[in-house]
């Protein structure tokens, strides 16, 4: 399994700080799965866009079903997300 260091907010570029603020809510800390793309704020934007497109409520699956599938796939891949 790959390990990617997270860039702390205080050490982040202004562009990355803006992304952390945009995706991290009140505490400016996005979920770790989003933070791994911190090496490239553009990649982070793309990652969030892709996630939102996949987990859209307009799917024929419910949000709960989508999350259950994500959990099963993560377990099969031995990924803790």
Secondary structure, DSSP 8 states (H G I E B T S, - for coil): --------GGGS-HHHHHHHHHHHGGGT---HHHHGGGG-HHHHHHHHHHHHHHT-TTSSS-HHHHHHHHHHHHHHTT---
